[in-house]
Amino acid sequence: QVQLVESGGGYVQAGDSLRLSCEDSSGRTLSDYYMGWFRQAPGKEREFLATIGTIGGYTYYADFLKGRFTITRNNIRNTMHLQMDSLQPEDTAIYYCAAGKRYGLAYAEKAMAYDYWGQGTQVTVSS
């Protein structure tokens, strides 16, 4: 059973950067899974941010990010990351990583495409 754990969240000022990490605490390899990042702000639905293919050669981002976030993965270290730059107060949310293999990257913007989710890490951006 894949057990995803996020880390790297925190409290930052507008304009700062954060790097989130995601790993499998069970020690299983993540290289068979495409992976993604989502977030959920208070009172809002969970929204897609970015996805990355199994070997990292394919990435896709939500349009509203406008190049501020970068998703990467390291299959040797069995980790995935989300580099977030130019953070703004509207980026305040709980950030979740997810892994999937059933539906393929064509559905990667949809939460239902992912089989495993982490518990989330809080990101708070103050003005």
PAZAPA-4460 file (N, C-alpha, C; in steps of 0.05 Angstrom, whole numbers, plus 32768, in hexadecimal, padded with zeros to 4 digits):
% residues 127
    n_x    n_y    n_z   ca_x   ca_y   ca_z    c_x    c_y    c_z   seq   type   mol
   8011   7FE8   8000   8000   8000   8000   8012   8019   8000     1      Q     A
   800E   802A   7FEC   801C   8043   7FEB   8013   8056   8001     2      V     A
   8025   8062   8010   801E   8075   8025   802E   808E   8020     3      Q     A
   8020   80A2   8015   802D   80BB   800E   802E   80CE   8025     4      L     A
   8045   80DB   8028   8049   80EF   803D   8054   8108   8030     5      V     A
   8047   811F   8035   8050   8139   802C   8060   8147   8042     6      E     A
   8072   8158   803A   8081   8168   804C   808A   8182   803E     7      S     A
   8093   8195   804E   809D   81AE   8043   808B   81C6   8044     8      G     A
   8072   81C1   804E   8060   81D8   8051   8069   81EA   8067     9      G     A
   805B   8201   8069   8063   8214   807E   8055   822F   807A    10      G     A
   805F   8242   808A   8054   825D   808A   8069   826F   807D    11      Y     A
   8061   827D   8068   8074   828E   8059   8067   82A9   8053    12      V     A
   8077   82BB   804A   806E   82D5   8041   8068   82D5   8023    13      Q     A
   8057   82E7   801A   8052   82EA   7FFE   806C   82EF   7FEF    14      A     A
   806F   82E1   7FD8   8088   82E3   7FC9   809D   82CE   7FCF    15      G     A
   809A   82C0   7FE5   80AD   82AB   7FED   80A8   8292   7FDD    16      D     A
   80BA   827F   7FE1   80B9   8265   7FD4   80B8   824E   7FE9    17      S     A
   80AC   8238   7FE1   80AC   821F   7FF0   80B0   8208   7FDE    18      L     A
   80BC   81F2   7FE8   80BF   81DA   7FD9   80B2   81C3   7FE9    19      R     A
   809D   81B9   7FDE   808F   81A2   7FEA   809B   8188   7FE0    20      L     A
   809A   8174   7FF2   80A4   815A   7FEB   808E   8145   7FF1    21      S     A
   8090   812F   7FE2   807D   8119   7FE6   808D   80FF   7FE3    22      C     A
   8089   80ED   7FF6   8096   80D4   7FF5   8084   80BE   7FFF    23      E     A
   808B   80A5   7FFA   807B   808E   8002   8088   8083   801C    24      D     A
   807A   8086   8032   8085   807E   804C   8086   805F   804F    25      S     A
   8078   8051   803D   8079   8034   803F   8092   8028   8032    26      S     A
   80A0   8039   8023   80B9   8030   8016   80B5   8024   7FFB    27      G     A
   809C   8023   7FF1   8097   8019   7FD7   809F   802D   7FC2    28      R     A
   80A5   8023   7FAA   80AE   8035   7F95   8096   8044   7F89    29      T     A
   809B   805D   7F82   8086   806E   7F76   808A   8070   7F58    30      L     A
   809E   8062   7F4D   80A5   8066   7F31   808F   805A   7F1E    31      S     A
   807D   804A   7F28   8068   803F   7F18   8050   8052   7F16    32      D     A
   8050   8068   7F24   8039   8079   7F26   803E   8094   7F1A    33      Y     A
   802A   809E   7F0C   802B   80BB   7F06   8022   80C9   7F20    34      Y     A
   802B   80E1   7F24   8026   80EE   7F3D   801C   810B   7F39    35      M     A
   8010   8116   7F4D   8005   8130   7F4B   8004   813F   7F65    36      G     A
   8000   8159   7F63   7FFB   816B   7F7A   7FE0   8178   7F77    37      W     A
   7FD2   8179   7F8D   7FB8   8187   7F8F   7FB9   8199   7FA8    38      F     A
   7FA6   81AB   7FAA   7FA4   81BA   7FC3   7F87   81C0   7FC9    39      R     A
   7F82   81C6   7FE2   7F66   81CC   7FEA   7F68   81E3   7FFE    40      Q     A
   7F5B   81F9   7FF7   7F5A   8210   8009   7F40   820E   8019    41      A     A
   7F3F   821B   8030   7F26   821A   8040   7F0E   8223   8031    42      P     A
   7EF9   8213   8032   7EE0   8219   8025   7EE0   8215   8007    43      G     A
   7EF5   820A   7FFC   7EF7   8205   7FDF   7EFC   81E8   7FD9    44      K     A
   7EF6   81E1   7FC0   7EFB   81C6   7FB7   7F19   81C1   7FB2    45      E     A
   7F20   81A7   7FB3   7F3C   81A0   7FAD   7F41   81A6   7F90    46      R     A
   7F58   81B3   7F8A   7F5E   81BA   7F6F   7F79   81AF   7F66    47      E     A
   7F7A   81A8   7F4C   7F92   819D   7F40   7FA7   81B2   7F3C    48      F     A
   7FC0   81AB   7F41   7FD7   81BD   7F3D   7FE9   81B3   7F27    49      L     A
   7FF3   819B   7F29   8007   8191   7F16   8008   8173   7F17    50      A     A
   8012   8167   7F01   8016   814A   7F00   8030   8144   7EF1    51      T     A
   803B   812D   7EF7   8054   8124   7EEB   8053   8107   7EE4    52      I     A
   805D   80FF   7ECD   805D   80E4   7EC4   8070   80D2   7ED5    53      G     A
   806F   80B8   7ECF   807E   80A5   7EDF   809D   80AA   7EDF    54      T     A
   80A8   80B3   7EC8   80C5   80B8   7EC8   80CB   80D5   7EC7    55      I     A
   80B7   80E6   7ECA   80BC   8103   7ECD   80BE   8112   7EB3    56      G     A
   80BC   8104   7E9C   80BF   8112   7E83   80A7   8122   7E7B    57      G     A
   8090   811C   7E87   8077   812B   7E81   806D   8139   7E99    58      Y     A
   8067   8153   7E96   805B   8163   7EAC   8045   8173   7EA0    59      T     A
   8031   8179   7EB1   801A   818A   7EA9   8011   8199   7EC1    60      Y     A
   800A   81B3   7EBC   8003   81C5   7ED2   7FE8   81D2   7ECD    61      Y     A
   7FDC   81D9   7EE3   7FC3   81E9   7EE2   7FCA   8205   7ED6    62      A     A
   7FBA   820F   7EC5   7FC0   8228   7EB7   7FC4   8240   7ECA    63      D     A
   7FB5   8240   7EE0   7FB6   8257   7EF2   7FD0   825A   7F00    64      F     A
   7FE1   8245   7F00   7FFB   8247   7F0E   800E   8259   7EFF    65      L     A
   800B   825D   7EE5   801B   8270   7ED6   8039   826D   7EDA    66      K     A
   8042   8253   7EDC   805F   824E   7EDE   806B   8251   7EF9    67      G     A
   805C   8256   7F0E   8067   825B   7F28   806F   8241   7F36    68      R     A
   8063   822B   7F2F   8068   8212   7F3C   8076   81FE   7F29    69      F     A
   8088   81ED   7F34   8095   81D9   7F24   8095   81BE   7F31    70      T     A
   808B   81AA   7F23   8089   818F   7F2E   80A1   817E   7F24    71      I     A
   80AD   8170   7F35   80C3   815E   7F2E   80C1   8144   7F3E    72      T     A
   80D0   8130   7F35   80D1   8117   7F44   80ED   810B   7F42    73      R     A
   80F4   80FB   7F56   810E   80ED   7F56   8108   80D0   7F5C    74      N     A
   8108   80C0   7F48   8100   80A4   7F4C   8116   8094   7F5B    75      N     A
   812E   809E   7F5B   8143   8090   7F6B   813E   8094   7F88    76      I     A
   8137   80AC   7F90   8132   80B3   7FAC   8114   80AE   7FB3    77      R     A
   8104   80A7   7F9E   80E8   80A1   7FA3   80D9   80B9   7FAF    78      N     A
   80DE   80D0   7FA3   80D1   80E9   7FAD   80C6   80F9   7F96    79      T     A
   80B4   810B   7F9D   80A9   811E   7F8A   80A8   8139   7F98    80      M     A
   80AB   814E   7F88   80AD   8169   7F94   809B   817D   7F85    81      H     A
   8094   8192   7F93   8086   81A8   7F87   8094   81C2   7F90    82      L     A
   80A3   81CE   7F7E   80B0   81E8   7F83   809C   81FE   7F7E    83      Q     A
   8097   820E   7F93   8083   8223   7F91   8091   823E   7F94    84      M     A
   8090   824F   7F80   809C   8269   7F81   8087   827F   7F80    85      D     A
   808F   8297   7F89   807E   82AE   7F88   8063   82A8   7F95    86      S     A
   8064   829C   7FAD   804B   8295   7FBB   803B   82AD   7FC2    87      L     A
   8020   82AA   7FC1   800E   82BF   7FC7   7FFA   82B6   7FDC    88      Q     A
   7FEC   82C8   7FEA   7FD9   82BF   7FFE   7FC4   82AC   7FF3    89      P     A
   7FBD   82AF   7FDA   7FA9   829D   7FCF   7FB3   8280   7FCB    90      E     A
   7FCD   827C   7FCF   7FD8   8261   7FCE   7FD5   8253   7FE9    91      D     A
   7FCB   8260   7FFC   7FC7   8253   8016   7FB3   823C   8014    92      T     A
   7FBC   8225   801C   7FAB   820D   8019   7FBA   81F5   8026    93      A     A
   7FAC   81DF   8027   7FB9   81C5   802D   7FC1   81B9   8012    94      I     A
   7FDA   81B1   8010   7FE4   81A5   7FF7   7FE7   8187   7FFA    95      Y     A
   7FDD   8179   7FE5   7FDD   815C   7FE6   7FEC   8151   7FCE    96      Y     A
   7FFB   813B   7FD3   8007   812D   7FBC   7FF6   8113   7FB8    97      C     A
   7FF7   8109   7FA0   7FE7   80F2   7F99   7FF6   80E1   7F84    98      A     A
   7FEF   80C7   7F84   7FFC   80B5   7F71   7FE6   80A4   7F64    99      A     A
   7FE9   809E   7F4A   7FD5   808E   7F3C   7FE2   807E   7F26   100      G     A
   7FD3   806A   7F1C   7FDD   805A   7F06   7FC6   804F   7EF5   101      K     A
   7FAD   8052   7EFD   7F97   8045   7EEF   7F8D   8054   7ED7   102      R     A
   7F8B   806F   7ED8   7F7D   807D   7EC3   7F90   808A   7EAE   103      Y     A
   7FA8   808F   7EB5   7FBB   809B   7EA3   7FBB   80B9   7EA5   104      G     A
   7FCF   80C6   7E99   7FD3   80E2   7E9C   7FBD   80F3   7E8E   105      L     A
   7FAE   80E7   7E7D   7F98   80F6   7E70   7F84   8100   7E84   106      A     A
   7F82   80F2   7E9A   7F6F   80F9   7EAF   7F7C   8106   7EC7   107      Y     A
   7F95   810D   7EC5   7FA5   8115   7EDC   7F9C   812E   7EEA   108      A     A
   7F8B   813E   7EDD   7F80   8155   7EEB   7F69   814E   7EFE   109      E     A
   7F60   8135   7EFC   7F49   812D   7F0C   7F52   811D   7F25   110      K     A
   7F47   8123   7F3C   7F4E   8116   7F54   7F49   80F8   7F52   111      A     A
   7F35   80F0   7F43   7F2E   80D4   7F41   7F43   80C3   7F33   112      M     A
   7F56   80D1   7F26   7F6B   80C2   7F17   7F81   80B8   7F2A   113      A     A
   7F7F   80BF   7F43   7F95   80B8   7F56   7F8A   80A4   7F6B   114      Y     A
   7F9C   8091   7F71   7F94   807B   7F83   7F9D   8080   7F9F   115      D     A
   7FB2   8090   7FA3   7FBD   8094   7FBE   7FC1   80B2   7FC2   116      Y     A
   7FBC   80BA   7FDB   7FBE   80D6   7FE3   7FCE   80D8   7FFD   117      W     A
   7FDD   80EE   8000   7FE9   80F4   8019   7FD5   8102   802B   118      G     A
   7FDD   8108   8044   7FCC   8116   8057   7FCD   8134   8054   119      Q     A
   7FE0   813E   8044   7FE1   815B   803F   7FF4   816A   8050   120      G     A
   7FFE   8180   8046   800F   8192   8055   8005   81AE   8052   121      T     A
   8004   81BD   8068   7FF8   81D8   8067   800C   81EC   805D   122      Q     A
   8003   81FD   804B   8013   8213   8041   8003   822D   8047   123      V     A
   800F   823F   8055   8002   8258   805C   8013   826F   8052   124      T     A
   8007   8281   8042   8016   8297   8037   8009   82B1   8042   125      V     A
   8019   82C1   8050   800F   82DA   805A   8016   82F1   8048   126      S     A
   8006   8306   8049   800C   831E   8039   801D   8331   8049   127      S     A
***
